[in-house]
Amino acid sequence: MTRSGKTIGGRVELIGLSRDYGDVQAVRNVDVTVAPGEFLTILGASGSGKTTTLMMIAGFVTPSEGEIRINGESILGRPPDKRNLGVVFQSYALFPHMNVADNVGFPLRMRNLPKAEIKAQTEEALGIVHLEGYGTRRIDELSGGQQQRVALARALVFRPPVLLMDEPLGALDRKLREQMQLEIKRIQRSLGLTVVYVTHDQEEALILSDRIAIMHEGRMHQIGSPDAVYERPATAYVADFLGESNFLDGVLSESTGGTSTVRLAGGKTIGAQACNLPVGSPVQAMVRPESIHLTTAETAGPVNSLAAVIEESEYLGQSIRYLAAVGELRLTLREPRRDGQRRYAPGDAVTLSWPHRATVVFPRGGG
């Protein structure tokens, strides 16, 4: 936060970062650089190591190995209050005996700033989170969403180079969570903040992030833009964890000209994105449900086309979910609901089609 409007975001570098708890490797050799003004989300299931990674940056957990740098300077060995980083937790950690203004101004008082400057910066921070006039309110008089905004204002008030957020919206209901996602992104962009954000919520990560780092068993499996990790997952784990996927076992029968060919059980073949595996390798072909389209006729072009029979049909409001049988194979697909569209019923014969480029190939049994 600056009155001049200039970016204050810092550059974050994690180099060979690891954390062991006895024989358990909670975080394994993490290397990632967050650019100034970037919003990076660390996404993973419970126990993946994402919060441990964030707590090492914040200074609450000491790395077993590795380096942490902010703007090129090592912060290892510094206590949390000397790292000058903003932190927002899921619990908010607000002081119930202080009013809103005193909560927000607390980091400034710890820095011994003059009272007039504390008052001005507190009012500015409350304005950024749209809580003007709330300074005298007690914390227990606020809604969950308002408390979250107070915690955010307190983390921003001393103008940190980096903002760390650990599941900050986990305690809010869905509607409030969606509103706060928009607010956090608005604030981050308007201030040019560098944000490292931790969540297990896939949709939240896709909405907020410039890049997503997907973590599993202490390792970063893939780091990339939301569309890259969703449409071009680097591992079968990423494909399975992020969104819904169909996995089809087969054998790589050809890989030329930017396209792979996979022979499925029963002899059927499908086209896929190019891969670097040897021909003859056992593989899994992955396709997203929303990439598959239903027709009643064969299709032409660089698309896969398989005859199928509908087994299940589920109305989901905005979409219709089908389970279709292709011999012994089962594929899930999801079509957006449109006025006047035909809804297929169990037993209907259909053709499933999707572009070759929508299929990604992984080694069978690989992570």
N, C-alpha and C positions, 0 to 999 in steps of 0.2 A: 504494500500500500504506500503510495507516494502522492504528494500533492501535485508534483510535476507531471504525473501520468506516465513516467518512464517505467519500463519493466524492472522489477526487482527480483525476478526469479533467479535462483542459483543453479549451478551445475552440480549434479550428484554423480559420484563415481563409486561403485562397489566393485572391488577387485579381489577375486579369489576368496570371497567372504564365506566363512563356514562357522557352524556352531555345533559342538558335540555336547551331549549330556550322557556321560559315561560311554556306553557302547552304542548309543543312539545318535545318529547323525541327523540333527533337525534341519540343518541347512548345509548344502554341499557345494562348495566352490562356485559361488554365484558371481558372475561378471555382468554388470549392466551399467550403462551410462544414461542419465536422464538429462536432457538438454534444458537450458534455461527457458522457462515459460512452458515447459511440456507437462502434460497430465499423463502420468504413467500409473496404471492399475496393476497391482499384483493380485492375480485371480487364482483361487485354488480351493480345494475341499478342506474340511477340518483336518488338522494335522499335517498339512502340506509344507509348512515352514514359512508361510507368508507373514504371519504376525511376528514371528521370531526375527525375520529379516527387518521388518519395520522397527521393532524395538531395538535392534542393534544400531540402526541409523539414529534413533532418538537418544540412545545412550542408556537405556534401561537394561539391556543385555549386552554382555561383553563377548565379542567374537572369539572363537578358538583360533581362527586364522583369518588373514585377509586385511584389507585396507578399506577405509571409508573416507572419501574426500568431498568437501564442499568448496566449489570454486577453486579447485586445485590444491586445497590445503587439508591436511589430515586432521580429523577430529577425534581420532582414537585417543582414549585416555581422558578426554574431557567429560565432566559430569553433565547430565542432561541440561541443567540450567545454564551451562556455559556454551552450549552448542548453538544457541540463538535460532532454534527451529520451532515452528508452530506445530502443536500436536492436538488432534481432536480424537477423543476416544468414543466408543459406543455409549459408555455410561455418562459422558459429558464431564463428569468430575467437577461440577459447579459447587461453590460454597453456599450452603443453605442459609447461613447466618448473615450473608452479605446481599445487598440489593444488586440489581443488574449492573449498574454503573461501576460499583465496587468490584464485582466479579470481572468485568471486562478490563478495568484499569489495574487489576492486581499485578500483572507482569511489569507494568510501568512503575508502580510503586517499588517493586523489588529492584528496579534499576535506578531508583532514587531520582527520577525525573521531577522537575518542578511541578507544583500543583496545577498551574495554568496549562502546562503542556499535557499533563495527564488528562485534564478535563477536555481539552480540544481533541486529542487523539481518541479518547473514549467516544466522544460524540461522533467523530468521523467514522469509527469502526461500527457503531450502532447504525449509522446511516447506510453504510455499505450493505448490511444485512437486513435493512428495512425495519429497524426497531427504534426509529426516532421517537423520543418521548417516553421510552420504557425504562429510563435510567433509575427511577425511584421504585420500580416494582420489585416485589419479593420474588425469589425463584419459585416458590410453591404456588405463586399466582399465575404462572405461565403454563401454556400447553407444551406438549412434548416437542412440537415443531419450533416453538419460540425458544425453548431451552437449548435446542440444537443450534439455533442462530446465535444465542448468547455465547455458547462454547466456541463457535466459529469466529465470532467477533473478538473474543479473548485471545484466540490463537493468531489473529491477524494484527492486533492492535500495536504490537511492537515492530511490525514490518519485517517479518522473518524472510530470509531468502528462499526457504523451503517450507512447505506445509505438509505434514504427515497426518494421514487420516486412517484410523483403524475401525472398519465397519461402522462409520458414524451414523448411518441411517437404519441400522438394524433394529432399533427399538420403536420405529415409527410404523404406522399402518401404511398400506399400499399407496393410498392417495397422497398422504403427506410425503411419503418417500419420493414419489414421482415429482412433486412440487419442489422438494429440496434438491433433487438431482439437477433440475434446471437452474436453481439458484446457485448451487455450487459451481456449475459450469459457467454461469454468467459472471460470477465474482472472479473465478480463475482467469477467464479471458480478459476481463476489464482491467485487472491489476497486473496481468502478465506473470502470475504466480507459477512457480514450479510445485507440482503436487505429486506426492507418492501416496497412493490410495490403496487400501487393502479391502477386499470383499470376497465373499463366496458367491455373490449374486451375478450371474452371467449377463443378464439384461442390463443391470446397472453398469457393469464394466463396458459393454458395447456402447452404451449411450454416452458415458462420460469421457472415455479415454481417447488420447491421441495414439497411445500404444498400450497394448496389454501384454503382461508377462505371465504366462500360465505356469504355475508351480505345482509339482507333484513329488512327494517323498523327498523334499528338500532341494530338488533340482528345478531349474528353469527349463521347461520343455520347448517353449517357443516364445519369442518376443517379436511383436509386430503390430501393425495397425489392426483395428477391429475387423475390417474386411479381409485382411490377409490371413489372420488366424482362423477366421470362420470359414472362408472359402478355400484356403490352401493350408489346411492344418499340416504341421510338420511330422506329427506322430499319430498313431492310432489312439493314444490316450487323449490328446488334444481334441481329435475329432469326436471321440465318445463323450468327453466331459463338456465340451462347448456345444450346446444345442442338441438336437436329436439327429441320429444317423442310422442309416441302413448299412450293415456290413455283409458283403457277399464273398464267401470263400471261393477261391479259384486258383488257376495257374497262369502265370504270365506267359502268353504264347507268342507275343510279338511286341517290339518297341522300336518304332521307326517314325521319322518325319514328325516328331513332336506329339505322337499319340502312342499309347500303349493299348494292347489288346489282351483281355483277360478271358480265359475259357472257364466258364462256370460249371458246376455239377450238372450233369445231364447233357453236356455238350454245347450249350448256348454260349455265345460270346458277346462281350460288350467292349466299347471303346472307352478310354480314360485318358487323363493327363499323362504326359510322358513321365517315366520314372527311370532311376538308375540301376534297377535290379536286373540280374541276369535272366535271360529267357529260360523258362522252365521252373522259375522260383515259385513256391507256394505263396500266395498273396491274399490280402483282403482288399476288395474294392469297396469304397465308401461313397454313398450318395445321400444328400440331404433330402428329407421328405418333401420340402417345398420345391425342389428342383424337378420332381417327377410330375408329369402331366398325364391326364387321362384322355384317351380318344377312343373311337370305335373303329379306326382304320389305321393301316400302316402309314408311317411317316417317312419322309425322305430327308436327305442331308446328313451332316455329321452328328447324328443323334442315335442313341440306343432305342430300340423298339422291341418290346417283349409282350407276347400275348399273355393275358392274365385273367383271373376270375376274382371278383370282389368277394371277400369273406366277411368283412365288417364295415359298417358305415356309422360314423359318429358326428352329430351336429354340435359344433363348438361355438356357434354365434358368428364370429368373424370368419370362420373357416369350417371346412368339412374334412374330417380325418378318415382315411380308408386304410384297411388292411387288405392287401391283394396277394393272391397265390400265383406264383410262376412255377408250376410243377411242385417240387418239394421246397422251393424258396418262398419266403414271406417278406414282402416289402411294405413299409408304412409310407403313406404319402399324405400330403396336406394341401388342399386347394382353397384359395380364398373364396368366400361366399359371394356370389353375384346374383343380382335379380334375374330371375328367369332361367338360371342355369339348371341343367339336368343333375339330379342327385341319383347316383347309382346305388343299387341295392344288392345285398348278398345274392350271389349266383349270377350276376351280370357278367358277360364276357366283355373285356376291354383290352386296350393296348396301352401299356405304360411306355412313355417316351421321355427322354431327357438328354441334354447335350453331352457329348463325350467330355467336354471340359469341366462338367459338373461332377465327374467321377475322379476320386483320388485313390491311388494305390499305395498300400503299405505292405511290408513283409509280414506274413502270417506269424502271429506269436510275438511280434515286435511291440515295444512300448510306444 
